[in-house]
Amino acid sequence: MTFLKGAAIAAGAVGLAGLGAKEVKAEPKPWLPAKWDKEADVVVVGAGASGLPAALEAAERGASVILIDQHVDVGGSGIISWGGTGLGGGTRVQKQLGIEDSADLIFRDLTDSKYELEFKKNDRAVVRAFADNSADTMKWLEEHGVKFLDDVISRCQYNWGWSARRYHFASWDEQGTARSPGRIFSMSSKGKHSGAGIFRPLEAAVRKKGVPILVEHKLTRIVREEPLKGRVLGVEVENKGKRLYLRAKKGVIIATGGPKGNVQLRKAFDPRLTEEYQATGEPWVFQSGDGIIAGQEIGAQLSSDRGLDSHWLMKRNLIGCRYVGLFSVGFPPGSPVYDLQRSEGIGVKDWQDCILVKKSGLRFYDETAGLEKGLQGGKGEEGIPFIDAAMADGGGPIWAIFDSDAAKRENWVLAPPNVDPQYFFSGNTIAELAGKIVPQIPASTLQDTVTKYNSYVDAGKDPDFGKPTPKYKIQSPLFYAAWATPILHDTRGGLRINGTCQVIDIYGEVIPGLYAGGEAAGGMNVFGLGRAMVQGRIAGRNAAT
């Protein structure tokens, strides 16, 4: 009876439709563009360590590609780096130097390292893909004009769990300085190295394939069929105040870098990463996390394999300034951003000449120690890492305190452009100095800290932090405070991806047509450009096919 009743109602509805009922029209979808301004098989967002390889790989697979970047040039922060590239598994250089390695050894190191416990949190599928494509990516880079120094390769101090030396350096000499916005690093008897040695050859290869590179195009939105479901169709971007829509017939690749330049986004990973921390690469590039945010807006899931350590805090060697490049190296005269950095900073040759204090006015660390105090290759127990010490008690600004005698020993000229008046202060007394620092440090606490430290010099021993035989008192006016707040270097949290670099949504399902790699993607804790370039190739390959 129920079935018959339903059938009768349905028949009546058909009859009414036949008597002139209006046809139901599909509802408009305001999130979809009225028209696409440009289209290609693959749209790559970000022209850095992951984006350039992604665009080149996709083009070589026969796909049409559009590559965009929000900055004025390609290369991201990688182009101003020292060109260190963590790739292994049996590369040409490894074999030449007699270093035994394999994809299986990489996988084991990055999933069950006995020295780096955080590696056990890595996504095994993501690591497996990296391991299997690592050596081939090194070969691929060389085929596209990247030249690696064949007499220098290191384990790299930031990858304690690596059991083989895998850190290669890209060659770039002084003749290439004009095309390198950062400094050239000297390491080898056979040449110098820089990130420009990777990214200028890749840029040339991408252009040779006919891929348009649209700079000053900022991602504002990923366009999906439905707000939280369906296929990704393209992207909305902004170029000099104009909104454009780029259609991606096969896939969109997010290669925009991590969240380290976005205060609110990075605080989601660790609330102590407040506004005083500068991110490496600034002011050349600003990693705003736009790709990560755009992915979240259409339902993408975040992945972070290690809370605080999702961001590496680097100890400075340049103080008294806001901006420094990668590894505490400033931008040279002639660099496009030389004036934006405001000052070059003063380089510390001997940390016996300074003490480091927090906003409380208290010391917190052995100033002469590096990033990993007392940790020899990750095996040591004594001491605490610089990261932990700097971030304890809520983090905040850190100042190097010294006197005029220290300035003479270091041969410092304490005036612009060597120091920035906003990040460098002086006073005739410690109390006067404390009152000038912004934000202010308690004068009585800073005075007590200096007095105590001077007593350690007399005693020849630092009972608080184990600084080896403190040498110099802080006692001769003028007294100085130079900005020495650590910089955020490497991010380990971003969009969750699988082994083919497809982005995963909040329900654990693949978002069709969306890929991510490098620092825009999470799930894999490993340092260096190698991870980004391997994942860029994987994303480009899969998006194209």
Number of C-alpha atoms within 10 A of each C-alpha: 6 7 8 9 10 11 12 12 12 12 12 12 13 12 12 11 12 10 9 8 11 8 7 6 6 6 6 7 11 7 13 17 16 9 10 15 12 12 16 18 21 28 31 32 31 32 29 28 33 36 35 30 31 39 39 27 24 26 22 15 15 13 22 22 30 24 25 26 25 24 18 12 17 26 27 28 23 24 27 27 28 26 27 25 24 25 27 31 25 20 22 18 19 24 12 11 14 10 18 15 19 18 20 13 17 25 21 21 23 30 23 16 18 18 17 19 13 19 25 18 16 20 21 19 17 20 26 19 19 28 25 18 21 26 21 18 22 25 13 15 17 16 10 16 16 20 17 25 19 18 16 18 20 13 17 20 15 15 23 20 26 22 18 19 20 26 23 26 27 24 27 27 16 14 8 13 17 10 13 24 23 31 24 24 19 15 15 14 9 12 17 20 27 27 30 29 28 29 27 20 17 24 21 12 18 24 13 11 15 13 18 15 22 20 17 16 24 23 24 16 20 25 25 21 15 14 15 15 13 13 17 24 22 31 23 20 22 16 14 8 8 8 14 20 22 23 25 27 19 23 28 33 30 34 31 32 33 29 31 31 23 18 20 17 19 24 16 12 22 16 14 18 25 17 14 15 20 23 28 29 27 20 20 24 21 21 22 19 22 23 29 27 21 18 27 18 15 22 18 26 21 22 18 22 20 21 12 21 19 24 24 20 26 21 20 19 18 25 28 29 26 25 27 25 24 25 17 19 22 23 27 17 13 12 17 14 17 18 15 13 20 18 24 25 29 22 18 16 12 13 17 19 23 23 22 22 25 21 18 16 23 19 22 18 23 23 23 16 17 15 17 18 20 16 16 12 17 16 13 13 10 10 16 17 16 22 20 16 16 21 18 12 11 10 21 19 20 23 26 22 25 27 23 18 18 23 18 10 11 15 12 15 12 20 14 14 16 19 25 23 17 14 19 24 23 24 18 13 16 25 17 14 22 25 16 15 22 13 10 13 21 16 18 12 15 23 18 14 16 22 14 12 22 18 14 20 16 13 13 15 17 17 11 12 14 15 19 15 14 22 15 19 21 23 17 13 15 17 24 27 27 28 25 24 27 28 26 21 20 23 28 28 29 32 30 30 30 20 17 21 30 27 28 24 22 15 9 12 12 19 23 20 22 28 33 38 34 31 29 31 32 28 25 31 26 23 20 21 23 25 25 30 29 27 32 31 26 27 32 35 23 19 31 23 12
